[in-house]
């Protein structure tokens, strides 16, 4: 990594540093990075982009501080990172924003959720303080509710709305299958808001003769940069085999929509699924937001026959969002 940085530094006066990107096995977050890299490559040559994953960053943070120049741009990955659900991730963002207070920083689309929304929340106060120290931040919110919260708590930062980065990945080819397979992509971590009632839904599917296919969007193992694309493709291929997706994962919903597979969505504890559903999926018809109360009266045949509408409007919104992000990246290039 040091040799790469030295080589790229010799070639270019300005570099874009993707700092502390995911090394963990969440495939949705890995798809985010793939999409971010593709977008950056539309604006600049590959040798101007330095990606340092979280494992590398833990060893190189002091070295990077010496090497990163004031005109270099720091890029932070998007996702569901803002808040206290995963405090270590929020602390990482705050530390980078504060450490590079003289650099321009782009933060790709993020969701926001603090369990205690007041200044007594030490992590929230730390977030406010860190961003107050840097007036050169461009922060994208990936749902309108999060954008409102960001604007409420963070002052002096340019905050804009943009859809999740996976929408710009471009590796989705919609297709309809009659497989009798229901893709089951349900969280098993602290973001899960579903109790035992969801097991009733699974039992109902089996009773009605459907095959349940467990799709795990998390490998629970590190994913190297070179492995990223193959892991994401393998998950997308699993979705393609299904007639219906049942999920409480944000990217479970996004994958299903982009593949135009009927999808039943449950919210998670942070609300990021519901907030984005309201923004872009509510009028598509092929995707439905459910609560636990809907489970006992559920009709699988109707769900499998859901048809997507307004997809042209969705793709136009994706195009407009992408052009806006690209325009902002180009404005900060070579300045």
N, C-alpha and C positions, 0 to 999 in steps of 0.2 A: 504493500500500500504506500509506504514512504517513497519507494522508487517511482511509482506511478505519479504521485503528487509532484515530485521533483521534475519529472519529464513533462508533465502537463503545464507546470509553472514556467518552464523554459519556452513553451510554445505560445502561451497566452498571457495577456495582461490581466484578464479577468476570468475567474473560474466560478462555477456554480457547485456548491457543496451540499449534497443530500446527506444530512447528518443523522446518525443513530437510527437508521432504518430498521424495520423488524427483522429479527433473526429467528423469532419464534414461529410456531407452526400454524398460525391462523391464516388459512388460504385466502380469505377475503382481503386481509391486510397485505398479503403478498401480491394479490391482483392489483391493489391500489398502487404499489410501488412500480409494477410493470407499466401501468397506465401513466404514472407520473414521468417515468423515464421516456416513454414514447412521446409525451407532450413536450418535454424539454428538448428532445432530439428534433422536433419540428422547428425549433427556434435556434439551434446551435449544433455544432459538430460534437461528436461523441467525446473527444478529448478535452472538452471544456467542462464535462460533468464528472465530478468525483463523488462516488457513493461510499459512505463509511457506515457499515451496519452497526447495530448496538454493541455487538461483541468487540468489533474493531475499535469502536469509539471509546470503550472502557480503558483501552491501553494507549490510545493516541490523542486523548483530549488536550493534554499539555503541548504536545508536538503541533497539533492543529492550530492551537492558539497562536503559536509563533509563526505559522506558515500562512494563515488566512489573512489576506490584505483587506484594507478598508473598502475597496471597490468590488471585492468578491461578494457574491450573493449566497446567503444561507437558505436552504430549502428544507422544510420539515414535512414529513409525510402526513397525510390526512387520515381520517378514521373516527372512531369514537373515543378520542383520547383526552378531551377536555373535561375535567371533573375529578371527583374523588373515588370513583369506582375502582380505578387502577391508579392509585396515588403515585406510584413510582414513575409512571409514564408522564403524568402531569408535572412532576418534579423535574424530569428530564427536559421537558419543553421549557419550563421556567428558567432552568439553569442555562440553557443555550441562549434563550432570548436575552438574559441578563449578561451573560459572558460576552456576547457579540453585540453589545448595545450600539456600537458604531457602524454595524453592517446592516444592509437591507436584508430583510428576512421575508420569505414567502412561506406561508403555512397553508397547505392544500386543505380542501373541505373537511371540516370537523363538526362533530356533534358536541353539545355541552350538557353536562349534568353534575351538579353539586347537590349532595343530599341535604346539606344545610346551606341555604342561600342567604347568608348574612356575613358581615365582616368578622364574626367570632370564629368562623371556619378558617383555621390557620392556612390551609392549602389555598383556599379562595383568596385570602388576603395576600399570600405570597404570589399568586398569579396576578393580582391587580398591581402589586409593587413591581414585579418583573416587567410587565408590559408597559408600565408607566415610565420605565427607565429607557425604553427604546421607541422612538417615534417613527422608525423606518420599517414598520411591520405591515405587511399585507396579509390579512387573515380572512380566509374563506369559511363561511358557515355552510354546512350541507343541508340544513333545513331552516325554515323561516323562524321557528320557535327559538332555535339555538342562536340565530342571528340577533333576535331581540334581546336574549339574555347576555350575549357578548357585548352588545352596545350599552346595555344597562350597567355592566360591571367594569368594562375596560374602556378607558378614555384615551384619546389621542392616537388611536390605531385605525387604519383604513380597513373596515370590515365590509365584505361583500358576500352575497349569496352565490353559491355554485353547487350543482348536484355532485354527488359522490364521484370520485375519480374512476371507479370501475365502469361507469356509463360511457367513458371515452376509450375503453380498452379495445373495442372493435373486433373481438374474437368470438362473437356470438352469431350463430346461424339458426334462426327459429325453425322448428320442425314439429309436426304433430305425430305422435305414436299412439297406437292402441295396444298397450302392453299389459294392462291390468296391474301396473306397478305404481305404487304411491311412494314418492320420495319423502323420507322422514328425516328432517334436519332440525333437531331440537337441542337447545343448549343444555349443558350439564355443568355449568359453572355458576358463579354468584350473580350473573346477570339474568338468570332464568327467573321468570315470574310465574311459571306454571306449576301447579301442584299436581296431585295424583289424578285430577280430573282429566288431564290430557291422555292418561292411559286408557280411559273410556273411549276416546276417539280412535286410538290404535286398535283396540278390541273390536270396535264397530267396523273398521275397515276390513279386518280379517274375517269377521262374521259375514260380511257382504261379499266375500270371495276375492278380495284384493290382496296382492302381494306387497308387503312392507319392505322397502329398501332403505336401510339406514345409511344416510349420507352424513359423514362427519367433516365439517369444514375446518377441522383442526387436526393436525397430525400429532400434536403434543410432543413434537421433536423439532429441533432446529432445522430450518430450511436455508441452504446456502444460496447465494445469488445465482449460481449456475443451475440450481435445481428448480428455481422459482417457476419458470414457465411450464415445465412438465407437470409439476404438482397442480398448478391452476388448471391446466388442460384436463388432467385426470378427473378433477372434481366437476368441471363443466360437462365432461362426457357422461358422468354418472347422472347428472340432472337430465341430460338428453334422453335417457332411457325411460323416463317417467311420464305418466299421464297426468299426474297431479303432484304438487309439492305442498307439504305441510311444514311450516317453519316458524321459529321465533327469532331467527338470525337475520340481521340487516342484509347481509349479502346473499343469504338464502332467498330472500325476497327479490333482490336485484337480479341475481342469476335467472330466476324463474321468469321475471318480467321480460328480460332481454331475449330469452329463449321462447317467450310467449307460451309458457306452460301454465295452465291453471294453477293458482296458488292460494292457499289459505294461510293467513298470517296472524300470529299472536304477538302482542307487544312484549318487550323485555322490561326489566326493572328501571332502566334509565329513560324509557320513553322514546328512544331514538328510532325505533321501528315505526311506531304510530305517527310521530311527527313527520317523518319522510313520506309515509304512506299518504298522509293528508296532502302533502305538497305535490306528489307526482303520480300516485297510483290510484287514488280514490275514484277517478273517472275512467279507469281503463276497463272495468267490469271483470276482466279475467283474474284479477287479484282481489281477495276479500279479507278485510280485517275482522277477526273474531275475538270474542271473549270466552271465558270458561262457561258462561251461561248459555252460549250457543251450542255447546257440544251435545247435550242430550237429544236435541231435535235435529241433528245434522243429517243432510241428505247427500251421500257421496256421488250418486249419479248426476245430480244437478251440478255439483262442484266440478266434476270431471268434464262436463259439457259447457263450462264457462268459456265464453269467447272474448278475446280482447278487442276493444274498440279504441279509437283516438290514438293509436300507436304513431300515426304520422305526426300528430301534435307533440307527442313525447319526443320523437326523434328530432323534430325541429327545435324543441327546447334544449335537447342535448347539444345540438349543433351550435345554437346561440351561446350556450354556457361555455362550450369549448373555445369558441372564437374569443369570448371575453377573457378567459384565462390566458390564452395564448397572447392576446394583445397586452395584457399586464406583464407577462414574462418578458416580452420583447421590449417594453418600455424601460425595463431595468437592465437590459443587456447592453454591455459596452458603455455604460455611463460612468 
